[in-house]
């Protein structure tokens, strides 16, 4: 079944630099105070929601399908509706917000509202497919004592897009709300922080400039604390391009090749078929990393430093896995870039990607040459680039029967 991609998002991970108009020590106090307050707000929301639901004796209503028939799980239990409580005013998220405001009145109200929406979304998530629980949703599993309520201690600060300012004159600066008027600590209520964008690529820098100019939209983002550093995870939404002179009636089909071909992919245009993808370079790099790993696999027997354990030894091996992941991503970026450039030259406005099934993946060019490949990365790169250029992307499943017929 074919599916059409409508929109996509990009997350930029940017390290925070020095503050503007305050000392760095003051900024760390603000971030620590607000981050701790956001964690307290999320935890009190979950606990208050659980207490209210158990005291009310509320049971979720049974969901129905399109034919208005009741739905059941594989265990025969009723399929619940995806709601956190009785549908009355005020709703569950509003009650969560009010409770959190009473507990942490010093945190900005916009941040508390974002925390309440995040908690409600986490509780409405579906249970993992390999879970032993009989429940469908997380909130149902918590009420059925099949799972513990979530505990938040990540020091994650929301950055609402409706109350954030980004400027770039001599340096890139972000202005975010932090504390409310009820805060009595004497710290500034907003923080202006410089972003370390000097080491970022030109493409990522251009995305930030497009957000400032209004060409791209900045969605709700977060400030995350990791390894004693604060990072901005900027979520950028890409809307389909409307100004394009491509013809959607002209389509190109991208199909994976078999192992006897020179390249891993084939792009079928109207007049010719283009064999694309620098697979031999990817194969050579993987063979080099594989030989290196095989050569040092017994080095831990001879000691890698003082103390017990093999932390140092396995620390040497891990970057090799990251290296292969980076090479795969570079392969996908180059493939998509070359393909889109040819499509623009031919004014082709539709790209049909024949996504191989699990069985077909065991018989394509990568599997025959014993080279691991992440197919989700390729699909995400195609979706992102096609949306930027105004190309319609249609993903079709390449089934086993069709693959065997082409043999």
C-alpha positions as CSV (number, residue, x, y, z in Angstrom):
1,X,0.0,0.0,0.0
2,X,1.4,3.4,-1.0
3,X,1.7,6.3,1.4
4,X,2.4,9.9,0.7
5,X,4.6,12.0,2.9
6,X,3.1,15.4,3.8
7,X,5.5,17.0,6.3
8,X,8.6,16.3,8.2
9,X,10.7,17.8,11.0
10,X,14.3,18.4,11.7
11,X,15.9,18.5,15.2
12,X,19.1,20.6,15.6
13,X,21.2,19.9,18.7
14,X,22.9,23.2,19.6
15,X,25.1,23.7,22.6
16,X,24.4,26.8,24.7
17,X,27.1,29.4,25.0
18,X,27.6,32.3,27.2
19,X,24.6,34.4,28.5
20,X,23.9,38.0,27.4
21,X,23.4,40.6,30.1
22,X,24.2,38.3,33.1
23,X,27.0,36.2,34.6
24,X,27.4,32.6,33.6
25,X,26.9,31.5,37.2
26,X,23.5,33.3,37.2
27,X,22.4,31.5,34.1
28,X,23.3,28.1,35.6
29,X,21.3,29.0,38.7
30,X,18.3,29.9,36.5
31,X,18.5,26.7,34.4
32,X,18.9,24.5,37.5
33,X,16.0,26.1,39.3
34,X,13.7,25.9,36.3
35,X,14.8,22.4,35.3
36,X,14.2,21.1,38.8
37,X,10.8,22.9,38.9
38,X,9.7,21.3,35.6
39,X,10.6,17.8,36.9
40,X,8.6,18.5,40.1
41,X,5.7,19.8,38.0
42,X,5.6,16.7,35.8
43,X,5.9,14.3,38.8
44,X,3.1,16.0,40.7
45,X,0.8,16.0,37.7
46,X,1.2,12.2,37.3
47,X,0.6,11.5,41.0
48,X,-2.4,13.8,41.2
49,X,-3.9,12.3,38.1
50,X,-3.5,8.7,39.5
51,X,-5.0,9.6,42.8
52,X,-8.0,11.3,41.2
53,X,-8.7,8.5,38.9
54,X,-8.5,5.8,41.6
55,X,-10.7,7.8,44.0
56,X,-13.3,8.5,41.2
57,X,-13.4,4.8,40.2
58,X,-13.3,5.9,36.6
59,X,-13.1,3.3,33.8
60,X,-12.4,4.3,30.2
61,X,-15.1,3.8,27.7
62,X,-14.9,1.1,25.0
63,X,-13.7,2.3,21.6
64,X,-15.6,1.5,18.4
65,X,-14.5,1.1,14.8
66,X,-15.7,2.8,11.7
67,X,-18.7,0.5,11.5
68,X,-19.7,1.5,15.1
69,X,-18.9,-1.9,16.4
70,X,-17.0,-2.4,19.7
71,X,-13.3,-3.1,19.4
72,X,-11.5,-5.8,21.5
73,X,-7.8,-6.6,22.1
74,X,-6.1,-9.8,21.3
75,X,-6.9,-11.0,24.8
76,X,-10.6,-10.4,24.4
77,X,-10.6,-7.3,26.6
78,X,-12.5,-4.1,25.6
79,X,-10.3,-1.6,23.7
80,X,-10.4,1.6,25.7
81,X,-10.8,5.2,24.4
82,X,-7.7,7.3,24.3
83,X,-8.7,9.7,27.1
84,X,-7.3,10.3,30.5
85,X,-10.5,10.9,32.4
86,X,-14.2,12.0,32.1
87,X,-14.8,14.3,29.2
88,X,-16.0,17.3,31.1
89,X,-14.8,20.9,31.7
90,X,-12.1,21.4,32.8
91,X,-10.3,18.6,31.0
92,X,-7.5,16.4,32.4
93,X,-4.7,18.6,31.1
94,X,-6.2,21.7,32.6
95,X,-6.5,20.0,36.0
96,X,-2.8,18.9,35.7
97,X,-1.8,22.5,34.9
98,X,-3.7,23.9,37.9
99,X,-2.1,21.4,40.3
100,X,1.4,22.1,39.0
101,X,0.9,25.9,39.2
102,X,0.2,25.5,42.9
103,X,3.3,23.3,43.5
104,X,5.8,25.4,41.4
105,X,4.4,28.9,41.2
106,X,7.9,30.3,40.4
107,X,8.1,28.6,36.9
108,X,6.8,30.4,33.9
109,X,3.2,29.5,33.1
110,X,3.9,28.7,29.5
111,X,6.5,26.2,30.6
112,X,4.1,24.5,33.0
113,X,1.5,24.3,30.2
114,X,4.0,22.6,27.9
115,X,4.8,20.2,30.7
116,X,1.1,19.3,31.2
117,X,0.7,18.6,27.5
118,X,3.8,16.4,27.5
119,X,2.6,14.4,30.5
120,X,-0.8,13.9,29.0
121,X,0.8,12.7,25.7
122,X,3.1,10.3,27.6
123,X,0.2,8.8,29.5
124,X,-1.8,8.4,26.2
125,X,1.0,6.5,24.5
126,X,0.4,2.9,23.5
127,X,2.2,0.1,25.3
128,X,5.2,-1.5,23.5
129,X,4.4,-4.4,21.2
130,X,6.6,-6.8,23.3
131,X,5.1,-5.8,26.6
132,X,3.6,-8.5,28.9
133,X,0.8,-6.2,30.0
134,X,-2.8,-6.8,28.7
135,X,-3.5,-3.0,28.6
136,X,-3.4,-1.0,25.4
137,X,-2.4,2.4,26.7
138,X,0.1,3.5,29.4
139,X,-2.6,5.1,31.6
140,X,-4.6,1.9,31.5
141,X,-1.6,-0.1,32.5
142,X,-0.9,2.2,35.4
143,X,-4.5,2.0,36.7
144,X,-4.4,-1.8,36.3
145,X,-1.1,-2.1,38.3
146,X,0.8,-3.5,35.3
147,X,3.3,-0.6,35.2
148,X,4.7,2.0,37.5
149,X,3.9,5.6,36.9
150,X,6.7,7.5,35.1
151,X,9.2,9.5,37.1
152,X,10.8,12.6,35.6
153,X,14.3,13.7,36.5
154,X,15.8,14.6,33.2
155,X,16.1,18.4,33.8
156,X,14.3,19.1,30.6
157,X,13.0,22.6,30.1
158,X,10.3,23.3,27.4
159,X,10.9,26.1,24.9
160,X,7.4,27.1,23.6
161,X,7.5,28.5,20.1
162,X,5.0,31.3,20.9
163,X,7.2,32.9,23.5
164,X,10.8,32.5,22.2
165,X,12.9,34.9,20.2
166,X,15.9,34.1,18.0
167,X,18.1,36.7,16.5
168,X,21.4,36.6,14.6
169,X,23.4,39.8,14.3
170,X,27.0,39.3,15.3
171,X,26.1,36.0,17.1
172,X,23.1,33.8,17.3
173,X,21.1,34.5,20.4
174,X,17.9,32.9,21.8
175,X,15.6,34.6,24.3
176,X,13.5,32.2,26.3
177,X,11.1,32.7,29.3
178,X,12.2,31.0,32.5
179,X,10.7,32.3,35.8
180,X,7.3,33.9,36.6
181,X,6.4,37.0,38.4
182,X,5.8,35.1,41.6
183,X,9.4,34.0,41.8
184,X,11.2,35.5,44.9
185,X,14.7,34.5,44.1
186,X,15.7,37.8,42.5
187,X,16.9,36.1,39.3
188,X,15.9,37.4,35.8
189,X,12.6,36.1,34.5
190,X,14.0,35.7,30.9
191,X,17.4,34.5,29.7
192,X,19.3,35.6,26.6
193,X,21.8,32.9,25.6
194,X,24.3,32.7,22.8
195,X,24.2,29.5,20.7
196,X,27.4,27.9,19.6
197,X,26.8,27.6,15.9
198,X,30.4,28.2,14.6
199,X,31.1,24.5,14.2
200,X,27.8,23.7,12.6
201,X,27.5,23.0,8.9
202,X,26.3,25.6,6.4
203,X,23.0,23.7,5.8
204,X,22.1,23.8,9.5
205,X,23.1,27.5,9.8
206,X,20.9,28.2,6.8
207,X,18.0,26.5,8.6
208,X,18.4,28.8,11.6
209,X,18.5,31.9,9.3
210,X,15.3,30.6,7.6
211,X,13.6,30.3,10.9
212,X,14.5,33.9,11.7
213,X,13.3,35.1,8.3
214,X,10.0,33.2,8.7
215,X,10.7,30.8,5.8
216,X,10.7,27.8,8.3
217,X,8.7,27.3,11.4
218,X,10.2,26.6,14.8
219,X,8.0,24.2,16.8
220,X,8.0,23.6,20.5
221,X,11.5,22.7,21.5
222,X,13.4,21.8,24.6
223,X,16.5,22.6,26.7
224,X,18.3,19.4,27.7
225,X,21.0,18.8,30.3
226,X,23.5,16.1,29.4
227,X,27.1,15.6,30.6
228,X,27.2,18.8,32.6
229,X,26.2,20.9,29.5
230,X,23.0,22.4,28.3
231,X,21.8,21.9,24.7
232,X,18.9,23.3,22.7
233,X,17.0,20.7,20.8
234,X,15.4,23.0,18.2
235,X,12.5,21.3,16.3
236,X,12.1,22.8,12.9
237,X,9.0,22.0,10.8
238,X,9.3,21.8,7.0
239,X,6.2,22.6,5.1
240,X,5.7,21.4,1.5
241,X,7.2,23.9,-1.0
242,X,4.6,25.7,-3.1
243,X,6.9,27.6,-5.5
244,X,8.1,24.8,-7.8
245,X,8.1,24.3,-11.6
246,X,8.2,20.5,-11.4
247,X,5.6,18.3,-13.1
248,X,4.0,15.7,-10.8
249,X,3.0,13.6,-13.9
250,X,6.7,12.9,-14.5
251,X,7.7,10.2,-12.0
252,X,11.0,8.5,-11.1
253,X,11.1,5.0,-9.4
254,X,13.9,4.2,-7.0
255,X,14.4,0.4,-6.5
256,X,17.0,-1.6,-4.6
257,X,19.3,-3.7,-6.8
258,X,20.5,-7.3,-6.4
259,X,24.0,-8.4,-5.5
260,X,25.2,-8.9,-9.1
261,X,24.7,-5.2,-10.0
262,X,27.4,-2.6,-9.7
263,X,25.4,-0.2,-7.6
264,X,23.0,-0.8,-4.8
265,X,20.1,1.2,-6.3
266,X,18.5,1.9,-9.6
267,X,16.5,5.1,-10.5
268,X,14.2,4.6,-13.5
269,X,13.6,7.8,-15.4
270,X,11.4,8.1,-18.5
271,X,14.2,7.6,-21.0
272,X,16.9,5.7,-19.1
273,X,17.7,3.8,-15.9
274,X,20.4,5.3,-13.7
275,X,22.5,3.0,-11.4
276,X,23.1,5.1,-8.3
277,X,24.7,4.9,-4.9
278,X,28.4,4.6,-4.0
279,X,28.1,1.2,-2.5
280,X,31.7,0.0,-3.1
281,X,33.0,2.8,-0.9
282,X,30.6,1.9,1.9
283,X,31.6,-1.8,1.6
284,X,35.3,-0.9,1.7
285,X,34.9,1.2,4.8
286,X,32.9,-1.5,6.6
287,X,35.5,-4.1,5.7
288,X,38.2,-1.9,7.2
289,X,36.3,-1.4,10.4
290,X,35.5,-5.1,10.6
291,X,39.2,-6.0,10.2
292,X,40.2,-3.5,12.8
293,X,37.7,-4.8,15.3
294,X,38.7,-8.4,14.6
295,X,42.3,-7.5,15.1
296,X,41.9,-6.1,18.6
297,X,39.2,-8.3,19.9
298,X,41.6,-10.2,22.2
299,X,43.6,-7.1,23.4
300,X,41.6,-7.0,26.6
301,X,43.3,-10.2,27.7
302,X,46.7,-8.4,28.0
303,X,45.3,-5.5,30.1
304,X,44.2,-2.1,29.0
305,X,44.9,-0.1,32.1
306,X,44.7,-0.2,35.8
307,X,41.6,-1.4,37.6
308,X,39.1,-4.1,36.9
309,X,36.7,-4.4,34.0
310,X,36.9,-3.7,30.3
311,X,35.6,-0.2,30.1
312,X,38.6,1.3,28.4
313,X,38.8,-1.6,25.9
314,X,35.1,-1.4,24.9
315,X,35.4,2.4,24.8
316,X,37.8,1.9,22.0
317,X,35.4,-0.3,20.1
318,X,32.3,1.9,20.3
319,X,33.6,4.7,18.1
320,X,34.0,2.2,15.3
321,X,30.2,1.5,15.4
322,X,29.6,5.2,15.3
323,X,31.9,5.5,12.4
324,X,29.9,3.0,10.4
325,X,26.7,4.7,11.3
326,X,28.1,8.0,10.1
327,X,29.3,6.5,6.8
328,X,25.9,5.0,6.2
329,X,24.3,8.4,6.8
330,X,26.8,10.1,4.4
331,X,26.0,7.4,1.8
332,X,22.3,8.2,2.1
333,X,22.8,11.9,1.9
334,X,24.9,11.7,-1.2
335,X,22.5,9.3,-2.9
336,X,19.5,11.5,-2.1
337,X,21.3,14.7,-3.2
338,X,22.4,13.3,-6.5
339,X,19.0,11.8,-7.2
340,X,17.1,15.0,-6.4
341,X,19.5,17.0,-8.6
342,X,18.8,14.8,-11.6
343,X,15.0,14.9,-10.9
344,X,15.1,18.7,-10.9
345,X,17.0,18.7,-14.2
346,X,14.4,16.4,-15.7
347,X,11.5,18.4,-14.1
348,X,10.3,15.2,-12.4
349,X,7.9,16.0,-9.6
350,X,7.1,12.6,-8.2
351,X,9.5,10.0,-6.6
352,X,8.2,6.5,-6.1
353,X,10.4,4.7,-3.6
354,X,10.0,0.9,-3.6
355,X,10.7,0.1,0.0
356,X,11.9,-3.6,0.4
357,X,10.1,-5.8,2.8
358,X,11.9,-7.8,5.5
359,X,12.4,-10.8,3.3
360,X,13.6,-8.7,0.3
361,X,16.1,-7.0,2.5
362,X,17.9,-10.3,2.9
363,X,18.5,-10.6,-0.8
364,X,19.4,-7.1,-2.0
365,X,22.8,-5.7,-2.8
366,X,23.8,-5.0,0.8
367,X,22.8,-8.4,2.1
368,X,24.6,-10.3,-0.7
369,X,27.8,-8.4,0.2
370,X,27.3,-8.8,4.0
371,X,27.1,-5.0,4.5
372,X,24.6,-3.8,7.2
373,X,22.3,-1.0,6.1
374,X,19.7,1.1,8.0
375,X,16.7,1.5,5.7
376,X,14.9,3.9,8.0
377,X,17.7,6.5,7.6
378,X,17.3,6.4,3.8
379,X,13.5,6.9,4.0
380,X,13.8,9.8,6.4
381,X,16.4,11.5,4.1
382,X,14.2,11.0,1.1
383,X,11.2,12.4,2.9
384,X,13.0,15.4,4.2
385,X,14.7,16.4,0.9
386,X,11.6,15.8,-1.2
387,X,9.6,18.0,1.0
388,X,12.1,20.8,0.8
389,X,12.2,20.7,-3.0
390,X,8.5,20.3,-3.5
391,X,8.7,16.7,-4.8
392,X,5.9,14.3,-4.1
393,X,7.2,11.2,-2.4
394,X,5.2,8.0,-2.6
395,X,6.5,4.9,-0.7
396,X,5.4,1.5,-2.0
397,X,6.1,-1.8,-0.5
398,X,8.3,-4.2,-2.5
399,X,6.8,-7.6,-1.7
400,X,8.5,-11.0,-1.8
401,X,6.3,-12.3,-4.7
402,X,7.2,-9.3,-6.9
403,X,10.9,-9.6,-6.1
404,X,10.9,-13.3,-7.1
405,X,9.2,-12.6,-10.4
406,X,12.0,-10.2,-11.3
407,X,14.6,-12.8,-10.7
